[in-house]
Amino acid sequence: DVKVTQSSRYLVKRTGEKVFLECVQDMDHENMFWYRQDPGLGLRLIYFSYDVKMKEKGDIPEGYSVSREKKERFSLILESASTNQTSMYLCASSLGSGGANVLTFGAGSRLTVL
Amino acid sequence: SQQGEEDPQALSIQEGENATMNCSYKTSINNLQWYRQNSGRGLVHLILIRSNEREKHSGRLRVTLDTSKKSSSLLITASRAADTASYFCATDVNGNTPLVFGKGTRLSVIA
């Protein structure tokens, strides 16, 4: 069963901490995405990557960075966590290379920043 | 940037009834997709309809697309309690840019 795996389902961090959210896919997908989901705001795109070592800013990149050193892994980094980054974070991947732009999502990581 | 807008925001029906959700969008699209999200989980892809298609079926799901009105609808027939979830439309503008999601319709199916 193909999967997108997010390393942590629930995290609680303190303001100012550096936070790593890891995402791994086993489908050999080229494209990977990070969204955050907040009540009333839907899904908002933070960063995405169409290739290894490539990254593009989404709609709300401020306060975040990403790393894609290997094709299967896409990490989201909060350099200095703030309370307004408390949210559900969703990683997704898609085939790329002209394939249908259909996303496979991970189960989500719910981050609370105190 | 919000492209799709679902309507209604929330819907509550009895088991066995049909549920209809609508999605409106703003720009031309390559395709439109519907996703489902169970509470506290990730989204799951349900169905994709291309811009040159008008209707598509998958099991109890029926999707229509009206590109002249820039709208789509998702019909779930003979709903079950297990259909309780949030449903999102997502638009693919050209196949090379990320999908843009609406805010979702929360469906409650009461047994």
Interface residues (C-beta under 8 A of the other chain):
Chain A: V4 F33 Y35 G40 L41 G42 L43 L45 F48 G58 D59 M88 L90 A92 G98 A100 N101 V102 L103 T104 F105 G106 A107 G108 R110
Chain B: S1 Q2 N30 N31 Q33 Y35 G40 R41 G42 L43 V44 H45 L48 F88 A90 D92 G95 P98 L99 V100 F101 G102 K103 G104
